[in-house]
Amino acid sequence: MATKLHIDNWINRAEPDYYTMFIKAWIPLNAWYYTEFTTKSDTVAIEKLCGTKNKIRNRIESLLINDDSASKLFKSNLAKLHSYLENRTVNNYGEKVSFKNIKLSDRFPSPVTDADKSKNIYKAIPHKTNGFRVVIITSQNKTLMDKTFNPYDVNNFLLDNQYIALPNKKIKEKIKKCFEEINPNNPIDITTNSKIKSEFILLDNSIKFKNDTELIAQSIIQILYTLRCLLFHGELDPTEINQPLYEYGYNILKELIKELK
């Protein structure tokens, strides 16, 4: 005769193990990108997965812009994953895993331009090969600063003679802020509160991501890879409370690997 303990154990066994299911779904993706990108390095493969047009990235972008049942379910799971990460603290190497804190190795910062009440113009111009240039031009068209730093280095910037010689603290703070904004290591926040429909993709009734399907796709791949690493390296405690994290991750991954058949 079955005991209550036996029954309880079988009930527990009947529950899906999303940790295992996530790993099983990752394996075909792992095998595919090793072949697709001719590398045995996960880091290199993920960079290529994020940085090039391919089956997985294309599928994510398609799911984001379409409105069929698969797309709706995908966006719903993406919204749930985002909400879970925001409501709980999941760390990777001491940093919170979040769609508001995405670091992409192949993502390069955009130029920054600002001005002040005196009509001075401040520019910070990043370039992949030439370096990180800062320029200050006064309203009288006089150049107060024009210097390029390669590689990017805030300390070198603060110690630069042109920066030190700037006439006042406000000008220094303005150009420093511009320089900090083009830091290639800055994390990216792909969420938005914009009310302009053309500026966001609505995942559910309240969660909006910026209307940049390429950036969202890259961010999803990076988050899924982080979840994979947390499991494979034993850094995450596989408790019941953490199961939803891998449930939503699995549901997203399951839809994507269909593209590999």
C-alpha positions in Angstrom: 0.0 0.0 0.0 1.3 3.4 -0.9 2.2 5.7 2.0 1.6 9.4 2.2 5.3 10.0 1.7 5.3 7.9 -1.5 2.3 9.9 -2.8 4.0 13.2 -1.9 7.2 12.2 -3.6 5.3 11.1 -6.8 3.4 14.4 -6.8 6.8 16.2 -6.6 8.1 14.1 -9.5 5.0 15.1 -11.6 6.1 18.7 -11.5 8.2 19.8 -14.5 11.9 20.3 -13.8 12.7 23.4 -15.7 16.3 23.4 -14.8 16.8 20.1 -16.7 14.4 21.2 -19.5 16.4 24.4 -20.0 19.7 22.4 -20.3 18.1 20.0 -22.8 16.8 22.9 -24.9 20.3 24.6 -24.8 22.1 21.5 -26.1 20.8 21.7 -29.7 21.5 25.4 -29.8 25.0 24.7 -28.5 25.6 22.1 -31.2 24.2 24.4 -33.9 26.3 27.4 -33.1 29.5 25.4 -32.8 28.8 24.2 -36.4 27.4 27.5 -37.7 30.3 29.6 -36.5 33.1 27.0 -36.7 34.3 27.5 -33.1 34.4 25.5 -29.9 34.4 28.7 -27.8 31.0 29.6 -26.3 32.1 33.2 -25.8 33.1 33.6 -29.5 29.9 31.8 -30.7 27.6 34.0 -28.5 29.3 37.2 -29.8 28.7 36.0 -33.4 25.1 34.9 -32.5 24.5 38.5 -31.2 26.5 40.4 -33.8 25.5 38.7 -37.1 22.3 38.0 -38.9 21.4 34.3 -38.3 18.5 31.9 -37.8 18.1 32.6 -34.1 18.4 36.3 -34.2 16.1 36.6 -37.2 13.5 34.4 -35.5 13.6 36.6 -32.3 13.1 39.8 -34.4 10.2 38.1 -36.3 8.5 37.1 -33.0 8.8 40.6 -31.7 7.1 42.3 -34.6 4.5 39.8 -35.5 1.1 39.2 -33.7 0.4 35.5 -34.3 -0.2 33.1 -31.4 3.5 32.1 -31.2 4.6 35.7 -31.1 2.1 36.6 -28.4 3.3 33.7 -26.3 6.9 34.5 -26.9 6.4 38.1 -25.8 4.4 37.0 -22.8 7.2 34.7 -21.6 9.7 37.5 -22.2 7.6 39.9 -20.1 7.4 37.3 -17.3 11.2 36.7 -17.4 11.8 40.5 -17.3 9.4 40.8 -14.3 11.0 37.9 -12.4 14.5 39.3 -12.8 13.3 42.7 -11.6 11.4 41.4 -8.6 14.2 39.1 -7.5 18.0 39.6 -7.3 19.8 37.2 -9.6 23.5 38.0 -9.7 26.2 37.0 -12.2 29.8 37.9 -11.0 28.3 40.3 -8.5 26.1 42.2 -11.0 22.3 42.0 -11.2 21.0 40.1 -14.2 18.5 42.4 -15.8 17.2 43.7 -19.2 18.0 47.1 -17.7 21.7 46.2 -17.3 22.8 44.5 -20.5 26.4 44.4 -21.6 27.1 43.6 -25.2 30.7 43.2 -26.3 30.0 44.1 -29.9 27.8 47.1 -29.1 29.5 50.4 -29.7 28.3 53.7 -28.2 26.6 56.4 -30.2 28.1 60.0 -30.4 26.9 62.5 -27.8 26.3 66.2 -28.3 25.3 68.7 -25.6 25.2 72.5 -25.1 24.9 75.0 -22.2 23.3 78.3 -21.6 26.4 80.1 -23.0 25.9 78.2 -26.2 29.1 76.2 -25.9 28.9 72.9 -27.8 30.2 69.7 -26.2 30.8 66.6 -28.3 32.0 63.1 -27.5 32.7 61.0 -30.6 33.5 57.3 -30.3 35.3 55.5 -33.2 36.2 51.8 -33.3 39.7 52.4 -34.6 40.5 56.1 -34.1 39.5 56.2 -30.4 37.3 58.4 -28.3 37.4 62.1 -29.2 36.1 65.0 -27.1 35.5 68.5 -28.4 34.4 71.8 -26.9 33.6 74.7 -29.1 32.5 78.1 -27.7 29.7 80.3 -29.1 32.6 82.4 -30.6 33.7 79.3 -32.5 36.8 78.9 -30.4 38.0 75.4 -29.6 38.5 74.9 -25.9 39.3 71.2 -26.1 39.9 68.7 -28.9 41.5 65.4 -27.7 41.3 61.8 -28.6 41.8 59.0 -26.1 42.6 55.5 -27.3 41.8 53.3 -25.6 38.9 54.7 -23.6 40.2 55.7 -20.1 38.5 58.1 -17.7 41.6 58.5 -15.6 43.7 59.7 -18.6 40.9 62.0 -19.5 40.8 63.6 -16.1 44.6 64.0 -16.1 44.8 65.5 -19.5 46.3 69.0 -19.7 43.5 70.3 -22.0 40.9 69.2 -19.5 42.7 70.6 -16.5 43.1 73.9 -18.3 39.3 74.4 -18.9 38.1 77.7 -17.5 35.5 76.6 -15.0 34.0 73.6 -13.2 30.7 73.7 -15.1 32.5 73.2 -18.4 34.6 70.4 -17.0 31.5 68.6 -15.6 29.7 69.0 -18.9 32.4 67.4 -21.1 33.1 64.8 -18.5 29.5 63.7 -18.5 29.6 63.5 -22.3 32.8 61.4 -22.2 31.3 59.0 -19.6 28.3 58.5 -21.8 30.4 57.0 -24.6 32.1 54.5 -22.3 32.0 51.3 -24.4 31.6 49.3 -21.2 28.4 51.1 -20.1 25.4 48.7 -19.7 22.4 49.2 -21.8 18.7 49.5 -20.6 16.4 48.2 -23.3 13.2 49.0 -21.3 11.2 52.2 -21.8 8.3 54.2 -20.4 7.6 56.1 -23.6 4.0 56.6 -24.5 4.8 57.2 -28.2 3.8 53.9 -30.0 6.6 54.1 -32.5 9.2 54.1 -29.8 8.3 50.9 -28.0 7.3 47.2 -28.4 4.6 46.2 -26.0 5.2 42.8 -24.4 2.1 42.8 -22.2 -0.2 45.4 -20.7 2.5 47.3 -19.0 6.0 46.1 -20.0 7.6 48.0 -22.9 11.0 47.4 -24.6 12.6 50.0 -26.9 11.6 49.6 -30.5 14.9 48.2 -31.6 14.4 44.5 -32.5 18.1 43.9 -33.2 19.0 45.3 -29.7 16.3 43.3 -28.0 17.4 40.1 -29.8 21.0 40.6 -28.8 19.8 41.2 -25.2 17.7 38.1 -25.1 20.6 35.9 -26.4 22.9 37.4 -23.8 20.4 36.8 -20.9 19.7 33.2 -22.0 23.5 32.6 -22.2 23.9 34.1 -18.7 21.2 31.7 -17.4 23.0 28.9 -19.1 26.3 29.8 -17.4 24.7 30.2 -14.0 23.4 26.6 -14.3 26.5 25.0 -15.9 28.9 26.6 -13.4 26.7 25.8 -10.4 26.4 29.5 -9.4 22.6 29.4 -9.0 20.8 27.6 -6.2 18.3 25.3 -7.9 15.4 26.0 -5.5 11.7 25.9 -6.1 11.6 29.7 -5.9 14.1 30.0 -8.8 12.2 27.6 -11.0 10.1 30.3 -12.8 13.4 31.9 -14.0 14.1 28.7 -16.0 10.5 28.1 -16.9 10.3 31.4 -18.8 13.8 30.9 -20.1 13.0 27.4 -21.3 9.7 28.5 -23.0 11.6 31.3 -24.9 14.4 28.9 -25.9 12.0 26.1 -26.9 10.4 28.5 -29.5 13.8 29.5 -30.9 15.3 26.1 -31.4 12.3 25.1 -33.6 14.1 27.2 -36.2 17.1 24.8 -36.2 15.2 21.8 -37.5 
